[in-house]
Amino acid sequence: MKEEKTEEELKETVQEAPETEQNTPEEEKEPTVEEQLEAANAEIVSLKDQLLRKIAEFDNYRKRTIKEKTDLILNGGEKTIVSILPVIDDMERALKNMQKAEDVSAVLEGVELIYKKFIDILGKQGVSVIETKEADFDVDVHEAVAQLPAPTPELKGKVMDCTLTGYKLNEKVIRHAQVVVGV
């Protein structure tokens, strides 16, 4: 009867066996301090490399944007200047013809055409004239250089005359209109 084990003893033996097998594999051993140190050092080297690459990438980006801004500042007006060159050509022709011209009205008409062409080119570049004729005085766009008594009550606080034309560039005032205001 010694050879025969009771059912309870068999269950205990079966339960003990898997536990001992699970605890003994060397794969699940905790890494040693040296192995942990090596892994940490490898990670530090990797992170340092990544950091240096990001710093270099950012420095290149910064240099590139500074160069682009410099180019924009230096060459930003190129489009405008190229569009104005035909007006200069027209003015040169007009000056040559004025020396020979006998008809003043023809010269005046030519200069008016050049002026209109120039205003059109500026308009395409975003420049617009500040309207002043019978407009209400507005300190945002007008500069009062004189005040005169208004001939009629309707002209009080209104622009009576413009002594210097004002201009806007894309709705930003670049030169205030100098005006005479009725009081």
Secondary structure, 3 states (H helix, E strand, C coil): CCCCCCHHHHHHHHHHHHHHHHHCCHHHCCCCHHHHHHHHHHHHHHHHHHHHHHHHHHHHHHHHHHHHHHHHHHHCCHHHHHHHHHHHHHHHHHHHHHHHCCCHHHHHHHHHHHHHHHHHHHHHCCEEECCCCCCECCCCCEEEEEEECCCCHHHCCEEEEEEECCEEECCEEEECEEEEEEC
